[in-house]
Amino acid sequence: MYVETATATPTTLTQIRQANPTALLARSPTDHDVGPLGYAVLHPSAAPEGDVVTLGTPEQRDDGRWYQTWNVREFTPEERTQQLADAKAAKRQEIDRARDDAFAAGLPYEIAGEPDVVQTRLADKINLLGLRMEAQELKTAGVTDAVMPFRGLSNVQRHLTPDDMIALTNAALAHIQQIYQHSWQLKDAVDDATILADVEAIAW
């Protein structure tokens, strides 16, 4: 970067060339090259730490060189409020994604004595409710044989008794409810958070 010395305005080599189309400048001009044109090399300086750090007006120091300067300020109350609101919205979305991932992962469960996974997505919940109702009706009718087909994540069809189907669907539906409860607890924690660090600390 370079600086127009009369106005202390940062500028680029391209802008210098455009303003001085007849000047013959090297690929990386030095102060000696651009000085007669009213410019100087702008030397970098380390940026300080702070909430909001922006470039200030270049300054010429005792060594005769021009250097970057920096402006530092704290966040305003309005900025902090907006940051907290944005962080809360992002955290709620993060919780929703984790909740949906938990639904998609399903419930590890032994189906007819074999390990499998009962799927617990939204569409699966509707299916589980229907199967439980059907199993309860069969049980009321006195059916005890393994007459109810069911497929887990493995897609292997097995047959369950009405009692076994009731147990399976109750476990899966309870698993779904536990996931919802966990997501609600986390969202309540998000709502109650008063500082950014508290929001960032909330994790599934």
ZIPE-V752231 format. One record per residue. RES is the residue in one small letter. PHI is phi in whole degrees, 0 to 359 (NA if undefined). Layout:
res=RES phi=PHI
res=RES phi=PHI
This chain:
res=m phi=NA
res=y phi=227
res=v phi=222
res=e phi=279
res=t phi=292
res=a phi=291
res=t phi=243
res=a phi=56
res=t phi=257
res=p phi=299
res=t phi=209
res=t phi=249
res=l phi=297
res=t phi=300
res=q phi=294
res=i phi=296
res=r phi=298
res=q phi=295
res=a phi=283
res=n phi=226
res=p phi=297
res=t phi=266
res=a phi=283
res=l phi=262
res=l phi=243
res=a phi=290
res=r phi=297
res=s phi=230
res=p phi=298
res=t phi=260
res=d phi=303
res=h phi=299
res=d phi=283
res=v phi=264
res=g phi=304
res=p phi=298
res=l phi=269
res=g phi=95
res=y phi=231
res=a phi=211
res=v phi=293
res=l phi=261
res=h phi=275
res=p phi=287
res=s phi=224
res=a phi=296
res=a phi=285
res=p phi=282
res=e phi=271
res=g phi=171
res=d phi=296
res=v phi=235
res=v phi=241
res=t phi=230
res=l phi=292
res=g phi=259
res=t phi=281
res=p phi=303
res=e phi=227
res=q phi=264
res=r phi=259
res=d phi=299
res=d phi=278
res=g phi=88
res=r phi=271
res=w phi=258
res=y phi=228
res=q phi=296
res=t phi=234
res=w phi=228
res=n phi=252
res=v phi=233
res=r phi=211
res=e phi=276
res=f phi=297
res=t phi=284
res=p phi=305
res=e phi=294
res=e phi=295
res=r phi=296
res=t phi=296
res=q phi=292
res=q phi=299
res=l phi=295
res=a phi=295
res=d phi=295
res=a phi=295
res=k phi=294
res=a phi=297
res=a phi=294
res=k phi=293
res=r phi=297
res=q phi=295
res=e phi=298
res=i phi=295
res=d phi=299
res=r phi=295
res=a phi=294
res=r phi=299
res=d phi=295
res=d phi=296
res=a phi=294
res=f phi=300
res=a phi=293
res=a phi=291
res=g phi=78
res=l phi=245
res=p phi=301
res=y phi=201
res=e phi=276
res=i phi=254
res=a phi=54
res=g phi=85
res=e phi=239
res=p phi=292
res=d phi=200
res=v phi=229
res=v phi=274
res=q phi=285
res=t phi=228
res=r phi=285
res=l phi=303
res=a phi=296
res=d phi=293
res=k phi=300
res=i phi=299
res=n phi=295
res=l phi=296
res=l phi=297
res=g phi=294
res=l phi=294
res=r phi=296
res=m phi=297
res=e phi=297
res=a phi=296
res=q phi=296
res=e phi=294
res=l phi=294
res=k phi=296
res=t phi=299
res=a phi=282
res=g phi=90
res=v phi=283
res=t phi=236
res=d phi=282
res=a phi=279
res=v phi=248
res=m phi=255
res=p phi=285
res=f phi=208
res=r phi=237
res=g phi=268
res=l phi=299
res=s phi=290
res=n phi=67
res=v phi=270
res=q phi=277
res=r phi=231
res=h phi=246
res=l phi=241
res=t phi=285
res=p phi=304
res=d phi=298
res=d phi=296
res=m phi=293
res=i phi=296
res=a phi=297
res=l phi=296
res=t phi=293
res=n phi=297
res=a phi=296
res=a phi=292
res=l phi=292
res=a phi=294
res=h phi=299
res=i phi=299
res=q phi=295
res=q phi=297
res=i phi=296
res=y phi=300
res=q phi=300
res=h phi=297
res=s phi=295
res=w phi=294
res=q phi=298
res=l phi=294
res=k phi=293
res=d phi=297
res=a phi=296
res=v phi=297
res=d phi=299
res=d phi=279
res=a phi=295
res=t phi=246
res=i phi=228
res=l phi=300
res=a phi=298
res=d phi=293
res=v phi=294
res=e phi=295
res=a phi=282
res=i phi=283
res=a phi=219
res=w phi=296
